[in-house]
Amino acid sequence: MNGAAHPHRPHLTLHALLRDLNIDPARVAVAVNDDFYPGAQAPDRPLEEDDVIEIVRIIGGG
């Protein structure tokens, strides 16, 4: 995840991972392998041990 190894648990889903990391899906964008989603629209898909996950925090500015 984000270039670092993260332990995989059986039956882990994308939404559960975000919850475990205390990440609000509405404030991030997520990529799983080559699929990109605004975090709030990310499907609650099961994660596989070899999935590559990138989580990018959205920062507003002016």
C-alpha positions in Angstrom: 0.0 0.0 0.0 1.5 3.3 -1.1 4.7 1.6 -2.0 5.0 -0.3 1.3 4.0 -3.8 2.3 0.9 -4.1 4.4 -0.3 -7.3 6.0 -3.1 -9.0 4.2 -6.0 -10.5 6.1 -8.4 -13.0 4.6 -11.8 -11.4 3.6 -10.3 -7.8 3.8 -12.3 -5.4 1.7 -11.3 -1.9 0.5 -13.8 -0.2 2.8 -12.6 -2.2 5.8 -9.0 -1.2 5.0 -9.9 2.5 4.9 -11.8 2.1 8.2 -8.8 0.3 9.7 -6.6 3.2 8.7 -9.1 5.8 10.0 -9.4 7.3 6.5 -12.5 9.1 5.5 -13.3 7.8 1.9 -14.7 11.2 1.0 -11.3 12.8 1.5 -9.2 10.5 -0.6 -8.8 9.0 -4.1 -8.0 5.3 -4.3 -6.3 3.1 -6.9 -6.4 -0.7 -6.7 -4.1 -2.1 -9.4 -5.1 -0.1 -12.5 -8.6 0.9 -11.3 -8.9 4.5 -10.0 -11.8 5.8 -7.9 -12.7 8.9 -6.0 -12.7 7.4 -2.5 -16.4 8.0 -1.8 -17.2 6.1 -5.0 -14.7 3.2 -4.4 -16.5 -0.2 -4.5 -16.3 -2.3 -1.4 -14.4 -5.0 -3.2 -12.4 -7.8 -1.7 -8.7 -7.3 -1.7 -6.2 -9.9 -2.8 -2.8 -10.5 -1.3 -1.0 -9.2 -4.5 -3.2 -6.1 -5.1 -1.3 -2.8 -5.4 -3.2 -0.1 -3.5 -2.5 3.6 -3.6 -4.4 6.1 -1.3 -4.0 9.8 -2.0 -5.4 12.4 0.3 -7.2 15.2 -1.3 -6.0 18.6 -0.1 -7.9 21.8 -1.1 -6.3 25.1 -1.3 -6.8 28.5 -2.7 
